[in-house]
Amino acid sequence: MIQVTTVNVNGLRAASRKGYVPWLAETDADVVCLQEVRAEPEQLAAGVREPEGWHAVWAPSSVKGRAGVALLTRREPERVRIGFGAAEFEESGRYVEADLPGGLTVASLYLPSGEVGTERQAEKERFMADFLPYLRELREKAAADGREVLICGDWNIAHREADLKNWRGNRKNSGFLPEERAWLDRVFDPADGGYTDVVRALHPEETGPYSWWSYRGRAFDNDSGWRIDLLAATAGLAERAVKGYVERAAAHELRWSDHAPVTAVFDS
C-alpha cells in the first residue's frame, strides 16, 4: 500500500502552532503534499523544516508571504523538479514534483485562485492554459518510462455541483465558472488530459466530501464547503485506489487550516 495526503496549510508557521506538527507525527502517509506554505524554509522551525523521518522539498514563492508548495516523502526522491516550464510561474511557489522509487511521480500543486474581472483571474487562466499541455506531456513521458503520476493539491476549482454546497450562488464566481469546470473536464478526459479524480471515482454519487470551508460565519459547522483539494492520477494508478477520504476535524476549534487533509490509499 501507498498512502498520499494533500493539504493546503494556509500558512505553515501558523498551522504549526495550531496542530500541524502532531498531525504530521501521527499520520500514516508515505507522501504529504503541502500548499500555501507562505514561508521560506529558513523561516520555519527546524523540526518543521526538516521533520524527523521525512525527506522535505520546499518550493517557496519569489513573492514573500505568498503561495509556496512542498513535498514530504518517507523515501528519498530520485529526481525533483520545481515549476513546470512556464516562465511566468517558475518561481511562483505553485508546483513541485518528484520521482519516487517504485515508479511513482508525485507533485504538489497550488493553482492560483481568482476573482472575476481582475488580474488574478487572468493569471489563473494563463496558468491553466500552460498547465494542461504539461499534464499531457508528463503523463506521456511517465507512460514511456513505466511510471504513474499523481498530482495533488489545491486546484481552486469545484468541478461539479456535488463539489460545493452553494453551487447555485457561485455560478458566476471564480472557482465554479463554466470555463474553469470545462478545463477540469479536459484534465479528466481519458482522450485529453488522461487523469482521474481519485476521490470522486471512489465516491461517484456522494455530495462532497468537502475539503475547504470559509472561516466566515458557520460554514464549517454547517458543512457549507467546497471540494477543491484533489488527487489526480494516471489511469493505472487510479485503478489501484482502494480508499479516498477527507480528514475533517471533529470540531471547528480543532482545525489548524481552513482546508482539511485529503488522503488516498493505493495498492502497491
C-alpha positions in Angstrom: 0.0 0.0 0.0 1.0 3.6 -0.5 -0.8 6.4 1.2 -0.7 10.0 0.0 -2.2 13.1 1.7 -2.5 16.6 0.4 -3.4 19.7 2.4 -3.4 23.5 2.0 -1.9 24.6 5.3 -2.9 28.3 5.0 0.4 29.4 6.3 2.7 26.7 7.7 4.1 28.8 10.6 0.5 29.4 11.9 -0.6 25.8 11.2 2.5 24.6 13.1 1.3 26.5 16.2 -2.3 25.1 15.9 -1.8 21.4 15.4 0.0 20.6 12.2 3.1 19.2 14.0 1.3 16.5 16.0 -0.8 15.7 12.9 2.3 15.1 10.8 3.8 13.0 13.6 0.7 10.7 13.7 0.0 10.4 10.0 0.4 7.1 8.3 1.0 8.8 4.9 4.0 7.9 2.8 3.8 11.2 1.0 2.4 14.6 2.2 1.9 17.4 -0.3 1.6 20.9 1.2 0.3 24.1 -0.4 0.2 27.8 0.6 3.2 27.3 2.9 3.8 31.1 2.7 7.3 30.9 4.2 10.9 30.4 3.2 12.4 27.2 4.6 14.8 29.2 6.9 11.7 30.9 8.5 10.4 27.6 9.7 11.3 25.9 13.0 14.0 23.2 12.5 11.5 20.4 13.3 9.1 21.7 10.7 11.7 22.4 8.0 13.4 19.0 8.5 10.8 16.7 10.2 12.2 13.5 11.5 11.6 10.6 9.2 10.9 12.7 6.1 12.7 14.0 3.1 11.4 17.6 2.5 11.5 19.5 -0.7 10.5 23.2 -0.5 9.4 25.4 -3.4 8.7 28.9 -2.0 7.4 31.8 -4.0 9.7 34.6 -5.1 6.9 36.9 -3.7 7.4 36.9 0.1 4.5 35.6 2.1 2.6 34.2 -0.8 1.9 30.7 -2.2 4.7 28.1 -1.6 4.4 24.3 -2.0 6.3 21.4 -0.6 6.7 17.6 -0.7 7.4 15.4 2.3 8.3 11.8 1.4 9.3 8.9 3.5 11.7 7.7 0.8 14.3 9.9 -0.8 13.3 11.2 -4.2 15.3 10.1 -7.2 14.6 13.4 -9.0 13.0 16.7 -8.1 11.6 19.4 -10.4 10.3 22.9 -9.3 8.0 24.5 -11.8 6.7 23.0 -15.0 8.4 25.0 -17.7 6.2 28.1 -17.9 8.5 31.1 -17.4 5.8 33.2 -15.6 5.3 30.5 -12.9 8.7 29.0 -12.4 9.3 30.9 -9.2 5.7 31.3 -8.1 5.7 28.6 -5.5 2.9 26.7 -7.2 4.4 23.4 -8.4 6.9 20.9 -7.3 7.2 17.2 -8.4 9.4 14.3 -7.5 10.1 10.9 -8.9 10.0 8.3 -6.1 11.4 4.8 -6.0 9.0 2.3 -7.3 7.7 4.1 -10.3 5.6 7.0 -8.9 5.9 10.6 -9.9 4.1 12.8 -7.3 3.5 16.5 -7.4 2.2 19.3 -5.1 0.1 21.9 -6.9 -1.3 25.2 -5.8 -3.3 26.5 -8.7 -4.0 30.3 -8.5 -7.2 31.5 -7.0 -9.0 34.1 -9.0 -11.6 36.9 -8.9 -13.8 37.6 -11.9 -12.8 40.7 -13.8 -9.4 41.1 -12.1 -5.7 40.4 -13.0 -5.9 37.5 -10.5 -8.4 35.7 -12.8 -6.3 36.4 -15.8 -3.3 34.9 -14.0 -5.3 31.8 -13.2 -6.4 31.5 -16.8 -2.8 31.8 -18.0 -1.7 29.1 -15.5 -4.4 26.8 -16.7 -3.6 27.3 -20.3 0.1 26.5 -19.7 -0.5 23.6 -17.2 -2.8 21.3 -19.2 -0.2 20.7 -22.0 2.3 20.0 -19.3 0.0 17.4 -17.7 -0.4 15.6 -21.0 3.4 15.7 -21.6 4.1 14.4 -18.1 1.6 11.5 -18.5 3.1 10.5 -21.8 6.7 10.6 -20.6 5.7 8.6 -17.5 4.0 6.0 -19.5 7.0 5.6 -21.7 9.1 5.1 -18.6 6.7 2.7 -16.9 5.8 5.3 -14.3 2.5 6.5 -12.8 1.7 10.1 -11.9 -0.2 11.7 -9.0 -0.9 15.4 -9.0 -2.1 16.5 -5.6 -3.1 19.9 -4.3 -5.4 22.8 -4.2 -6.9 23.2 -7.7 -9.1 26.1 -6.7 -11.9 24.8 -8.9 -15.0 22.8 -7.9 -15.7 20.5 -10.8 -19.3 19.5 -10.3 -22.4 20.7 -8.5 -21.7 17.9 -5.9 -18.4 19.6 -5.1 -19.8 22.6 -3.3 -22.7 23.3 -1.1 -23.9 26.6 -2.5 -23.3 25.8 -6.2 -26.3 27.9 -7.4 -25.0 31.0 -5.7 -21.5 30.6 -7.1 -22.1 30.0 -10.8 -20.6 33.4 -11.7 -17.8 33.3 -9.2 -14.2 32.2 -9.7 -13.8 28.6 -8.7 -17.1 27.5 -10.3 -17.1 29.3 -13.6 -18.2 27.3 -16.6 -14.9 27.7 -18.4 -13.0 26.6 -15.3 -15.1 23.5 -14.9 -14.7 22.8 -18.6 -11.0 22.9 -18.1 -11.2 20.2 -15.5 -13.4 18.2 -17.9 -10.4 18.2 -20.2 -7.9 17.2 -17.4 -10.2 14.3 -16.5 -11.0 13.3 -20.1 -9.3 10.0 -21.0 -8.7 11.3 -24.6 -7.2 14.6 -23.4 -5.5 15.1 -20.1 -6.0 11.5 -19.2 -6.1 11.8 -15.4 -8.7 10.5 -12.9 -10.1 12.4 -9.9 -9.3 9.7 -7.4 -11.7 10.6 -4.6 -14.6 11.3 -6.9 -14.0 8.0 -8.7 -14.3 6.2 -5.3 -17.4 8.2 -4.3 -19.2 8.8 -7.6 -22.6 9.7 -6.1 -21.6 11.4 -2.9 -22.1 15.1 -2.2 -18.6 16.3 -1.3 -16.7 15.3 0.6 -15.7 18.9 1.1 -12.2 19.9 1.9 -12.4 23.7 2.4 -14.7 25.8 4.5 -14.6 29.6 4.9 -13.7 30.9 8.3 -16.6 33.3 8.0 -19.9 32.5 9.6 -20.7 28.9 10.5 -19.6 27.4 7.2 -17.7 24.5 8.9 -20.4 23.7 11.4 -23.0 23.7 8.6 -20.7 21.8 6.3 -21.1 24.5 3.7 -17.9 23.8 1.9 -16.1 23.2 -1.4 -14.2 20.2 -2.7 -11.2 21.8 -4.4 -8.3 19.7 -3.0 -7.9 17.0 -5.5 -5.6 14.0 -6.2 -5.4 13.4 -9.9 -3.9 10.1 -11.0 -3.0 8.5 -14.3 -5.2 5.6 -15.2 -3.0 2.7 -14.0 -2.6 4.3 -10.5 -6.3 5.3 -10.3 -7.3 1.7 -10.8 -5.3 0.7 -7.7 -7.0 3.3 -5.5 -8.8 1.5 -2.6 -9.7 4.4 -0.3 -10.1 8.2 -0.5 -11.3 10.4 2.3 -11.2 13.9 3.9 -9.7 14.1 7.4 -12.3 16.5 8.7 -11.7 18.0 12.1 -14.1 16.8 14.8 -14.9 20.5 15.7 -14.2 24.0 14.4 -11.8 24.8 17.2 -9.6 21.8 16.3 -8.9 23.0 12.8 -5.3 24.1 12.0 -6.2 25.3 8.5 -9.3 26.3 6.6 -8.6 23.2 4.5 -8.7 19.6 5.7 -6.2 17.0 4.6 -7.4 14.8 1.8 -6.0 11.2 1.6 -5.9 8.4 -0.9 -4.6 4.9 -0.4 -3.4 2.7 -3.3 -2.5 -0.9 -3.7 1.2 -1.2 -4.4 
